[in-house]
Amino acid sequence: MKLKKLIEKADTLFNADESDRKQRQSSIKVVLKKLRKHQTKLFEKLQSDELDLESREKLEKKLALTKLHRKNGVGILKEIKAEESESS
């Protein structure tokens, strides 16, 4: 088992592309989690009845933008996973 782990570590050190891809993938996952939390907070604020029309419109725009960013991030993650499976 130790030899297998050693070989995997050596591969990641020698293969900079794979290391960069994994780093990018983990960074995107962190951002997507934060965006999901932000989206949830915006949705909860939007559900309150005490908002005036102008505030509601601003929240809806922010929510739409957050959804768009999350969608793009998920698409990028899928591309990275597809590249990873092709190279394996």
Secondary structure as UniProt FT lines:
FT   HELIX           2..14
FT   HELIX           16..47
FT   TURN            49..50
FT   HELIX           53..87
//
